[in-house]
Amino acid sequence: MTVSASDMAAATPATRDRYVDLLRVASLATVIAGHWLMAAVSGDGIGNLLALVPPLQVLTWGLQVMPVFFFVGGFSHALSYRSLARRADRPVYAAFLRARLQRLLRPTLVFVLVWAAAALAVQLAGRGAGGLSGAALRLVTQPLWFIGIYLAMVAFTPPLLKLHERWGWGAFAALVAAAALVDVLRFALGVPYVEFLNFAFVWLAVHQLGFLRADGRIRFPAALAAAGLAVAAALVAYGPYPLSMVGMPGEKVSNMAPPTLALLAHGMWLVGAVQLLARPATAWLARPRVWRGVVAANGVAMTAFLWHLTAMLAVYAAQFALGIGLPVPASAAWWAQVPVRLLAAAVLTGVLVAVFRRFEAPGPASGPGGGRSEAAPGSGPRAAAGITLCLLGVLGLSMTGLGGLLDGHSATLVAVPVTAPAAIAMALGGWLLVERSASSRSVRLRG
């Protein structure tokens, strides 16, 4: 039975941290709007507005908000894992993975399969290599990188939560130190491939800040924000780091891929900044109408994220089909069209959400007989193998795109060439392993 957003909002416990829900929605909405705005489409393909107008790159210091999403993830994962561990009388790792991934993997895999079928049709028709269609097939899977990283954060939550419970801020400091060491080895000593370690150290450090928030240990957010902003500014001004906090085409060094210490400092300042807004935002969220809107948006946020580039590409395709000229990107005429394009993309995203939202709907909360579904003994390794396959498959697909399904196009993932069909197979196989690792078994709950 489907529960409405109004019913869910009315049933919200008084103890729920509503601000975290708002941050999740707001961060994904900001990313979506940023992607729509950055896309500079012309007859020659898809470019990046920030590369065409470099002074605009400073805006990424406020609009690159993925660290906020990962910070919120850390908070939610800590609460979820602790809740399971308190109530179950056996290891909960597999059940934790399944519970956290159910609403993430189902809509993602549906998105991948729909686009793979479309890509196959385009390539069989002989139109997959170049032009706007080729660029679209390469672009549409790129945002999946964040889902791959998020899967890794879920997988590492139990051990990192133990480190947090023992060392607190010390565990966060250790991850920051590791990220700094990686950059020293990379930029000062030229050690090859070491930079890829910061995909773990940088994002897990931001995730660790979510654990600290869950325990009420971010007591001086202004100091955190000031320190992060000062360090980020110093690193960009005096170090080898670019101004933009998102990747730019053709740049030698990116703060995003692989992540750098500058991006970690940027994440620290953002976390401190949003913490400063927590009290007034929480008071605002106490209004029933506002909270209902946040609950409704949270129920479709991942679906909207997955399909927002599809909507944007459809808007540009419609312009081409209708013979509406595309002005030179960043020209006055181009800027004049921006509000109309954004509105059209928002409407089309709403249509796609209406079609695909069912795959993001949460599954049953309990197992047979009223007991919660729990992982069978020994299923933890299977769950770990499954989530590893999932994250490698999703990351691989974000790198390969869907433009080379038939010609063996590959990208290098952790020193191993991966094709799009192989990446899709890994993601599907990993999802099945995670699902089977948590086979239904009613268990006793403590208390």
Buried (B, 14 or more C-beta within 10 A) or exposed (E): EEEEBEEBBEEBEEEEBBBBBBBBBBBBBBBBBBBBBBBBBBEEBBBBBBBBEEEBBBBBBEBBBBBBBBBBBBBBBBBBBBEBBEBBEEBBBBBBBBBBBBBBBBBBBBBBEBBBEBBBEBBEEEBBBEEBBBBBBBBBBBBBBBBBBBBBBBBBBBEBBEBBEEEBEEBBEBBBEBBBBBBEBBBEEEEEEBBBBBBBBBBBBBBBBBBBBBEEEBEEBEEBBBBBBEBBBEBBEEBBBBBBBBBBEEEEBBBBBBBBBBBBBBBBBBBBBBBBBBEEBEEBBEEEEBBBBBBBBBBBBBBBBBBBBBBBBBBBBEBEEEEEEBEEBBEEEBEEBEEEBBEBBBEBBBEBBEEBBEBBBEEEEEBEEEBBBBBBEEBBEBBBBBBBBBBBBBBBBBBBBBBBBEEEBBBEBEEEEBBBBBBBEBBBBBBEBBBBBBBEBBBEEEE
